[in-house]
Amino acid sequence: MKKILSICCLSVISSYGFAQEIKGISFSHQEWEISCSNTGTCKAAGYQNEENGDNPASLLLVRKAGPKQAVQAEFALSDYEQSMPANQLKNIHFYVNGKDLGTVIIDGTDLPLMGKLNNSQVNAVLQQSKQKPEIVFKNAQHEWKISDAGMTAVLLKMDDFQKRIGTVGALVKKGSANETKVLMPEPKLVVKHIKTTAKPYLTLQPKSKQYQAIHRSLMAANPNPKEDFCEGIYGGNSDGAEPQKIELYKLTNKKVLATTLCWRGAYNEGYGAWVLDESLTGKATFVTETASDFDSGIISSAQKGRGIGDCWASEEWVWDGKSFVQTKDMWTGMCKGLAAGGVWELDRIEAIVK
């Protein structure tokens, strides 16, 4: 569990390197969070204040990189019981600081209720970005509030990432400068998928001599020597972590994938993945310690933020014939009871896999 928390829930910036100039980030503060991807697009999401007993709700603000880019807004409205009579889900109005800005258009009647704000409703929110706006959706039966706590800090982070601070297009710190020097958008990373075998050709058990040598090579590839790494699983009859079997898969270009179960939490587990020479000698190249599955040249990871599954982190690495390239790094948003599986796709890495 410590792995997923470190990935998703700390209020810090995390940067990821890949073969493009833009590096994605994530940042959260109080009830708001933001992810900006390698394309330059930023998505900021705000949520209800659970301490006040507010109904589950979220507002998503999306802005692409580049000059004169408007902010788009989506919303999700739900209920902790995940059930409301259909006749109580109509005629929902949107308010900012008590001003009625008209009804919102809902896409269907299933919870969470999803839809988009119109331009005037979006502008009303942005005009209050430096204040403490009261953002409310309500009808005669129900009310949903979006907390303002953290909104200014997150929108400032969006301005900073897209290099808009001091420009006429900034959301928080506006200035007189034009937008000629703002961050320009990048296309999605394009990766060609080279298919490989889906099943291991060799499984090594911990007590074998070959296992010991390969395991030492894998552990030596620890990307963070100061942190615990692939500790193994704690068994009922052991005082310490027990190393797990190593499975080897043939890739291409005389390379091999090695995987082993590294850790297990209350409702998550992570496999380590490394690339080795087919001779099984030499240095191993570390890929990840949070893998969930490997299939025909694609390593995938899906980790719950908490047991009820209302928030997930998802990653993917694709074999391009030479190495595993990360093609996905996505979080579905804070664990706020909006819906099983989460509601948003907050990306740090976006790619097209061919």
PLY file of the C-alpha trace (Angstrom):
ply
format ascii 1.0
element vertex 354
property float x
property float y
property float z
element edge 353
property int vertex1
property int vertex2
end_header
0.00 0.00 0.00
2.89 2.35 0.68
3.74 2.27 -3.03
0.36 3.50 -4.23
0.25 6.24 -1.62
3.65 7.50 -2.65
2.55 7.59 -6.27
-0.76 9.29 -5.90
-1.63 10.87 -2.63
1.25 13.07 -1.52
0.91 16.81 -1.96
4.10 17.14 -3.92
5.12 17.46 -7.52
6.29 14.30 -9.23
8.05 14.40 -12.57
8.49 11.60 -15.03
11.11 11.42 -17.75
10.50 10.05 -21.24
11.46 10.75 -24.83
9.65 14.07 -25.10
10.49 17.54 -23.95
7.48 17.97 -21.66
7.53 16.02 -18.40
4.21 15.34 -16.72
3.55 16.42 -13.13
0.98 15.87 -10.41
0.22 18.07 -7.43
-2.51 18.18 -4.80
-3.48 20.63 -2.08
-6.40 20.16 0.30
-9.51 19.33 -1.78
-7.99 20.03 -5.20
-5.46 18.21 -7.36
-3.90 18.58 -10.80
-2.14 16.41 -13.35
-0.41 17.78 -16.43
0.73 15.36 -19.12
3.54 15.09 -21.64
1.23 16.79 -24.18
1.05 19.94 -22.06
-2.63 19.46 -21.21
-3.55 20.07 -17.57
-6.55 18.72 -15.68
-7.46 20.17 -12.28
-10.15 18.55 -10.12
-11.87 19.86 -7.01
-14.08 17.87 -4.65
-16.53 18.10 -1.78
-15.49 18.59 1.82
-16.31 15.24 3.42
-15.93 16.64 6.94
-19.02 18.76 6.37
-21.00 15.77 5.15
-21.33 17.19 1.65
-22.55 14.87 -1.10
-19.81 13.42 -3.34
-19.11 15.88 -6.14
-16.26 16.95 -8.39
-15.49 19.72 -10.85
-12.85 19.10 -13.52
-11.12 22.03 -15.26
-9.19 21.14 -18.42
-6.84 23.39 -20.40
-4.57 22.52 -23.29
-1.13 24.08 -23.72
-0.62 26.92 -26.18
-1.90 30.48 -26.56
-5.60 31.42 -26.38
-6.71 28.09 -24.98
-10.05 28.19 -23.20
-10.75 26.23 -20.03
-13.30 23.44 -20.37
-15.22 22.16 -17.35
-16.93 18.87 -16.52
-18.70 17.79 -13.34
-19.67 14.61 -11.51
-22.41 14.51 -8.85
-23.15 11.45 -6.76
-24.49 10.06 -3.49
-22.78 7.91 -0.86
-25.56 5.33 -1.19
-25.18 5.38 -4.99
-28.95 5.64 -5.42
-31.33 8.55 -5.92
-34.85 8.55 -7.42
-34.72 9.61 -11.07
-37.36 12.29 -10.51
-35.03 14.01 -8.01
-32.15 14.31 -10.46
-33.66 16.92 -12.77
-33.56 20.71 -12.97
-30.14 21.08 -11.31
-28.86 24.67 -11.22
-25.29 25.90 -10.92
-24.39 28.68 -8.45
-21.22 30.68 -7.81
-21.30 32.84 -4.66
-25.07 32.53 -4.54
-25.65 33.68 -8.13
-27.85 31.34 -10.16
-26.07 30.69 -13.45
-28.78 28.47 -14.89
-29.35 24.76 -15.22
-26.70 22.22 -16.16
-27.15 19.57 -18.82
-26.92 16.03 -17.44
-25.82 13.08 -19.57
-28.28 10.38 -18.45
-29.68 9.55 -15.01
-27.15 7.02 -13.71
-24.95 8.02 -10.79
-22.61 9.77 -10.84
-24.42 12.42 -12.85
-22.00 13.69 -15.47
-22.07 16.77 -17.68
-20.29 19.92 -18.86
-20.57 23.55 -17.85
-21.27 26.20 -20.48
-18.88 29.09 -21.14
-20.60 31.57 -18.84
-20.62 29.06 -15.98
-16.92 28.30 -16.49
-16.03 32.00 -16.60
-17.94 32.63 -13.36
-15.74 30.04 -11.61
-12.48 31.37 -13.09
-13.27 34.98 -12.19
-13.19 33.89 -8.54
-9.99 31.83 -8.79
-8.10 34.10 -6.36
-11.00 34.47 -3.96
-12.88 31.84 -1.97
-15.79 31.01 -4.24
-18.83 29.07 -3.10
-19.49 26.58 -5.90
-22.82 24.76 -5.64
-25.01 22.47 -7.73
-28.56 22.10 -6.43
-32.21 21.50 -7.13
-35.26 21.30 -4.87
-34.15 18.00 -3.29
-30.35 17.90 -3.30
-27.26 20.06 -2.99
-23.65 19.41 -3.98
-20.81 21.74 -2.94
-17.32 21.93 -4.43
-14.80 23.02 -1.81
-12.65 26.05 -2.62
-9.85 24.74 -0.36
-6.75 24.35 -2.50
-8.29 25.72 -5.69
-6.05 28.78 -6.00
-2.85 26.80 -5.37
-3.78 24.19 -7.98
-4.77 26.72 -10.66
-1.53 28.59 -9.98
0.31 25.31 -10.57
-1.52 25.01 -13.90
-0.41 28.54 -14.88
3.14 27.77 -13.83
3.35 24.47 -15.75
1.92 26.06 -18.91
4.16 29.14 -18.48
1.24 31.56 -18.31
2.16 33.45 -15.12
2.24 37.17 -15.89
0.38 36.77 -19.18
-3.09 37.91 -20.18
-4.19 34.28 -20.22
-3.17 33.37 -16.66
-5.89 32.11 -14.34
-4.38 33.40 -11.09
-1.42 35.75 -11.60
-2.47 37.70 -14.67
-0.18 40.22 -16.31
0.12 42.30 -19.45
2.42 39.96 -21.39
1.03 38.21 -24.45
1.11 34.43 -24.78
3.85 34.05 -27.37
6.16 32.34 -24.85
3.67 30.01 -23.16
4.17 26.26 -23.23
3.37 24.86 -26.66
1.50 21.55 -26.96
3.25 18.33 -27.91
1.67 15.38 -29.71
1.13 12.19 -27.79
4.09 9.84 -27.59
3.88 7.24 -30.40
5.19 3.76 -29.58
5.22 0.71 -31.81
4.26 -2.42 -29.90
6.37 -5.48 -30.69
4.42 -8.55 -29.60
6.16 -11.22 -27.54
5.22 -14.51 -25.95
2.54 -14.33 -23.28
3.70 -17.25 -21.12
6.97 -17.77 -19.24
9.48 -20.18 -20.72
11.22 -20.78 -17.40
10.20 -20.53 -13.74
12.91 -20.44 -11.08
12.24 -21.44 -7.48
14.04 -19.66 -4.61
16.13 -22.65 -3.54
17.81 -23.20 -6.91
21.36 -21.98 -7.59
20.32 -20.23 -10.81
17.64 -18.36 -8.90
20.17 -17.00 -6.39
22.40 -15.51 -9.09
19.57 -13.92 -11.04
17.87 -12.63 -7.89
21.09 -10.86 -6.87
21.26 -9.25 -10.31
17.66 -8.03 -10.07
18.10 -6.61 -6.58
21.28 -4.80 -7.68
19.16 -2.80 -10.13
17.38 -1.01 -7.25
16.52 2.48 -8.59
16.35 3.94 -5.05
19.07 2.34 -2.91
17.96 4.23 0.20
14.43 2.77 0.08
13.10 -0.74 0.69
13.00 -2.61 -2.58
11.17 -5.76 -3.65
11.13 -7.11 -0.10
9.18 -10.26 -0.89
6.13 -11.65 0.90
5.85 -12.24 4.63
4.67 -15.79 5.28
3.01 -17.19 8.38
5.99 -19.38 9.27
8.72 -16.84 8.68
10.17 -13.97 10.66
11.12 -12.08 7.51
10.13 -11.53 3.92
10.30 -14.60 1.70
11.58 -14.21 -1.88
9.15 -15.43 -4.54
9.62 -17.45 -7.72
11.06 -15.68 -10.77
9.31 -16.10 -14.11
11.21 -15.50 -17.35
9.57 -14.49 -20.64
11.24 -14.36 -24.05
11.11 -10.90 -25.60
12.84 -10.04 -28.90
16.31 -8.81 -29.78
17.86 -11.49 -27.54
16.26 -10.05 -24.42
14.28 -11.61 -21.57
11.75 -10.23 -19.10
12.09 -11.33 -15.47
9.20 -10.88 -13.03
8.72 -11.68 -9.36
6.16 -10.77 -6.72
7.75 -7.96 -4.72
5.14 -6.83 -2.19
1.57 -7.32 -1.07
-0.71 -5.00 0.90
-4.28 -5.13 2.15
-5.77 -4.91 -1.35
-2.83 -4.39 -3.71
0.23 -6.29 -4.79
3.11 -5.40 -7.07
5.38 -7.45 -9.27
8.87 -6.35 -10.14
9.87 -6.36 -13.81
13.37 -6.27 -15.29
14.95 -6.79 -18.71
17.92 -9.17 -18.96
20.12 -10.49 -21.71
18.92 -13.92 -22.85
22.17 -15.39 -21.43
20.79 -14.29 -18.03
24.13 -12.66 -17.23
25.14 -9.02 -16.97
23.23 -6.12 -15.46
19.46 -6.12 -15.24
17.43 -3.08 -16.37
14.66 -2.19 -13.91
11.19 -1.35 -15.31
8.76 -1.20 -12.36
7.90 -2.61 -8.94
4.13 -2.13 -9.27
3.25 -4.43 -12.20
-0.04 -6.32 -12.11
0.10 -8.21 -15.40
2.26 -9.02 -18.40
0.74 -9.97 -21.73
2.48 -10.28 -25.11
4.89 -7.39 -24.64
2.78 -5.09 -22.44
3.35 -4.65 -18.71
0.36 -3.13 -16.94
-0.26 -1.90 -13.42
-3.61 -1.25 -11.73
-3.58 -0.28 -8.06
-6.45 0.73 -5.78
-6.15 3.92 -3.75
-8.39 2.30 -1.13
-10.35 -0.91 -0.69
-13.73 0.18 -2.02
-12.12 0.91 -5.38
-13.35 4.47 -5.89
-9.87 5.55 -7.01
-7.22 3.79 -9.09
-3.74 4.37 -10.43
-2.94 2.83 -13.81
0.37 2.50 -15.66
1.56 0.71 -18.78
4.89 -0.12 -20.41
5.14 -1.35 -24.01
7.99 -3.39 -25.53
9.21 -1.56 -28.66
11.84 -4.15 -29.59
14.61 -2.54 -27.56
13.11 -1.57 -24.21
9.87 -1.10 -22.30
8.56 2.43 -22.93
6.07 3.86 -20.44
2.91 4.74 -22.37
0.47 5.40 -19.54
0.59 7.02 -16.11
-2.92 7.87 -14.98
-4.88 8.47 -11.75
-8.69 8.50 -11.53
-8.82 11.22 -8.90
-9.06 11.47 -5.12
-10.77 8.75 -3.12
-14.02 10.59 -2.49
-16.83 8.07 -2.94
-17.96 9.38 -6.33
-18.04 6.03 -8.12
-16.44 2.62 -8.26
-13.44 2.86 -10.55
-13.17 6.65 -10.13
-14.49 9.29 -12.50
-11.58 11.11 -14.20
-8.47 10.31 -16.20
-5.75 12.53 -14.77
-2.77 11.81 -17.02
0.94 12.36 -16.63
1.84 10.29 -19.68
-0.31 9.96 -22.80
0.67 7.86 -25.78
-0.56 6.19 -28.95
0.40 2.53 -29.16
0.58 1.06 -32.65
0 1
1 2
2 3
3 4
4 5
5 6
6 7
7 8
8 9
9 10
10 11
11 12
12 13
13 14
14 15
15 16
16 17
17 18
18 19
19 20
20 21
21 22
22 23
23 24
24 25
25 26
26 27
27 28
28 29
29 30
30 31
31 32
32 33
33 34
34 35
35 36
36 37
37 38
38 39
39 40
40 41
41 42
42 43
43 44
44 45
45 46
46 47
47 48
48 49
49 50
50 51
51 52
52 53
53 54
54 55
55 56
56 57
57 58
58 59
59 60
60 61
61 62
62 63
63 64
64 65
65 66
66 67
67 68
68 69
69 70
70 71
71 72
72 73
73 74
74 75
75 76
76 77
77 78
78 79
79 80
80 81
81 82
82 83
83 84
84 85
85 86
86 87
87 88
88 89
89 90
90 91
91 92
92 93
93 94
94 95
95 96
96 97
97 98
98 99
99 100
100 101
101 102
102 103
103 104
104 105
105 106
106 107
107 108
108 109
109 110
110 111
111 112
112 113
113 114
114 115
115 116
116 117
117 118
118 119
119 120
120 121
121 122
122 123
123 124
124 125
125 126
126 127
127 128
128 129
129 130
130 131
131 132
132 133
133 134
134 135
135 136
136 137
137 138
138 139
139 140
140 141
141 142
142 143
143 144
144 145
145 146
146 147
147 148
148 149
149 150
150 151
151 152
152 153
153 154
154 155
155 156
156 157
157 158
158 159
159 160
160 161
161 162
162 163
163 164
164 165
165 166
166 167
167 168
168 169
169 170
170 171
171 172
172 173
173 174
174 175
175 176
176 177
177 178
178 179
179 180
180 181
181 182
182 183
183 184
184 185
185 186
186 187
187 188
188 189
189 190
190 191
191 192
192 193
193 194
194 195
195 196
196 197
197 198
198 199
199 200
200 201
201 202
202 203
203 204
204 205
205 206
206 207
207 208
208 209
209 210
210 211
211 212
212 213
213 214
214 215
215 216
216 217
217 218
218 219
219 220
220 221
221 222
222 223
223 224
224 225
225 226
226 227
227 228
228 229
229 230
230 231
231 232
232 233
233 234
234 235
235 236
236 237
237 238
238 239
239 240
240 241
241 242
242 243
243 244
244 245
245 246
246 247
247 248
248 249
249 250
250 251
251 252
252 253
253 254
254 255
255 256
256 257
257 258
258 259
259 260
260 261
261 262
262 263
263 264
264 265
265 266
266 267
267 268
268 269
269 270
270 271
271 272
272 273
273 274
274 275
275 276
276 277
277 278
278 279
279 280
280 281
281 282
282 283
283 284
284 285
285 286
286 287
287 288
288 289
289 290
290 291
291 292
292 293
293 294
294 295
295 296
296 297
297 298
298 299
299 300
300 301
301 302
302 303
303 304
304 305
305 306
306 307
307 308
308 309
309 310
310 311
311 312
312 313
313 314
314 315
315 316
316 317
317 318
318 319
319 320
320 321
321 322
322 323
323 324
324 325
325 326
326 327
327 328
328 329
329 330
330 331
331 332
332 333
333 334
334 335
335 336
336 337
337 338
338 339
339 340
340 341
341 342
342 343
343 344
344 345
345 346
346 347
347 348
348 349
349 350
350 351
351 352
352 353
